[in-house]
Amino acid sequence: MAWAVRIRRAAAPDLPYRAREFFSGNFAASVSADSDETGLYGFQVLKTAKGFRRFVDEAIESADDLVSRISQMPPSEEVIKAMDDISNTVCSVIDSAELCRNTHPDREFVEEANKASMRISEYLHFLNTNHTLYNAVLIAEQVGSIQSEEARRAAHSLRVDFEKGGIHLPSDKLERVNQLNAQIAQLSRQFNENIISDPGHVDVFPASYIPKNMQHHFKPIYRQLLPADNESLGLREKRKEKGFRLATDSSNLSSILKWVSHAEVRKQAYIRGNSVPYANLFVIDKLISTRHELAKVIASYFPTFQCLEGLKLLAKSVFGVTLSRMSFSFGESWHPDVMKFLLHHPQEGDMGFLYLDLYSRDGKYPGCAHFAVRGGRRLSDAQYQLPIVALVCNFPNSQGSSISKLNHWDVETLFHEFGHALHSLLSRTDYQHFSGTRVVLDLAETPSNLFEYYAWDYRVLKMFGRHYSTGEIIPEKLVNSMNHARNMFSAMELQRQIFYSLVDLTLFGEQSADPMDTISIVADLKRKYTSWKHVEDGTHWHTRFSHLVNYGAGYYSYLYAKCFAATIWEKVCQDDPLSLATGTAIRTKFLQYGGAKHPSDLLRDLAGHSIVRNYNEGIVPDTSSLCKELNF
C-alpha cells in the first residue's frame, strides 16, 4: 500500500452530507451514555455489522468527489489538504475494520469487517495509481506554492509514496504492482488468521503434571484406563484418568514454559507450539516470492485496576494531562470488557480518546498492539480533529477471583503500548499523514521502548504497585531484585532481537527470488548467530512470527528504537523521570510532531546531536547508552 494507508484526516466541510455524518471531527455524541444511540467506535454508520458496507460505499463516494475537486485545483497547499482528506476518509474504514476483525466477538461483525477491508483495499489501488492525484502533488511540490514546512514535508512524503508504489512505471508493470500489493495484503491476512485458527495443543496425563493454580486455564479431558485383570466389567467402564488439553498459542506456551515444572510437558508443548501453523510455511513461501517480485521496480503487586491507576498517575505527573473513564453510547463498544477514556489537558482541552481491550478471549487478535481508529489533524486555528486509538492486549482475566492481576512482564507490555498511545494522542500535526505513530519505521517503536523504562523504575512503581489484599506498597528491595533478574538475561534478549532481525533481513532482503527452504535457513541462522540449539522434530518457529508479514526487512528497527530509547532515558529522563519538565521536553521536542519533522532532527532536539550519526547516506543510532545499561 502507498500513501493512502499512511495518512488520516477528517473529511472536508463541503463533502456530501452523508459523509460528514460519520467522518465529522465532532465526537460529542460518543461522550455520554445519555446521548443519541451511536454505532461501533462512535460511528453512526456502524450500528449493525452490515453498516460496514455503507461505510465503504460512502467513503468511496466521498473520496471520488475529492479526486474530482483536486483535478480542478491550482497548485497550492489546498491540494495537500484535500489529499489528506481523502486518506482520512479511507483510513477511517480501514482502521475501524482492522480493529473490529481482530477483536469483535460477533462473527457477523468480523466477516463484514473482513469484506470491508478487502473492498477498501481494492479502492486503495485505484488511489495509489491515480495519475491525477500524483501529478497534482508533483506540481504543487515543484512550483513552490506551499508555505508551511509541514505541508511541504507532507507533499514530499506523498510524492515519494506514490513513486514507491510504481506510479512512474509503464501501465502493464503498474498493473502487476497492484496485483502484487493485493496479493501481499491477502497473504498477510491469511498468515495472521492461521495463527489464530491453529494454535496447536498437547494432551497431558495425568492431571497432576499441571500445577493446580494453572489448571483452570486449560480444558479437562479424560481417557479410559487399562483395566486390571480382576476388575468387573462395570468398574472397567467407569475407570477414567483426568488430564488437560493445553493450547499452545504464544500466550499459553509462554506460561507453560515458565511455570510447569515437568520437563516432558514443557518439551512437548514447545515442540507442538513451534510446529504450527503448518499452513504458514506455504504462506511465507508465497509472501517471499511476491515481495521479491515487487522489489525488482520498487525499492500480586499489580492488580489490573491499580495498573490503570498507574497509567493515569504517570500521564498526570509527566505530561500534566488527566485520563478519565467514560461511558459508552449505545452500540459504540464491541465487548463488555472494553473501556473508554478521555485524555484532557487543563489548558489545551480534550486531547483524544482511548479504548482499552485488555483481556484474552477466543477469536481475538492473539498479541498486544496499538490500533489507530482516527488520526489527529488541524481543522482550523480554533479546531483540532481529536485522535482515537485502541490498545488491544491479551492479559489473563480473573478466574475464581474478583481481582484480575498482571505479572510484571504484562505491566511492561502495558506501558509499552501506552507509549504508542501517548504518541498518537499527544501529537498535534496539521496533517493526519504525520499524526502520532505515522512516522518512519525506525522511529515508531522509540516512545514505546522509552515507556518500558518507567515500568522498571521504583520511583514509578511505588506510585501504584500495591498488594491487592494488604495494600502494602511494593518493596524497593523486590523491585531491585526484579531488575537484577532482568539484567541477568539482557544479553540473551539482545541476541534474540538480533536473530529476529537477521531472519527478517535474510528472507526479505536483497537476494535471489528463487524458492528457498525457509526452515533450513532459519535453523542455520539460529546455529550461526545465537547460543541456542535448534530443536529438530519438524519445528518451524517462524511460521507464527507475525512480524514477518508486517516489516519485510525492517524488523531491525526494533534494535534502533532500543538504542534511541536508551539514550533518551539516560540523557533526558533518568534523573527525574516523573517531572513535568521531563514530560514537557519529551512532548514539545518529540511526541507532538509525530512524523512532521525529520527523525534525526527530532532525536537531536530531544537528546543531543550524538544520539545518531550519518552512515552510508542514512543514519545509525549511538549504541553507548544501551551498552552501558547492559554492562557490555
ZIURSUL-V213736 format. One record per helix or strand. SS is the DSSP state (A for helix, B for strand). FROM is the first residue (numbers start at 1). LEN is the number of residues. If there is no record, write none. Layout:
<<SS:FROM:LEN> <SS:FROM:LEN>>
This chain:
<<A:3:4> <A:17:7> <A:28:3> <A:40:3> <A:44:3> <A:51:21> <A:77:27> <A:107:22> <A:131:12> <A:149:16> <A:171:27> <B:201:4> <A:207:3> <A:212:6> <B:219:6> <A:233:6> <B:240:8> <A:250:10> <A:263:11> <A:279:17> <B:302:2> <A:304:16> <B:321:6> <B:339:7> <B:349:11> <B:369:6> <B:377:2> <B:384:2> <B:387:9> <B:405:1> <A:408:19> <A:432:3> <A:441:4> <A:446:9> <A:458:7> <B:466:1> <B:473:1> <A:476:13> <A:490:19> <A:518:12> <A:541:4> <A:547:5> <A:557:17> <A:580:10> <A:591:3> <A:599:9> <A:609:3> <B:612:4> <B:618:4> <A:624:6>>
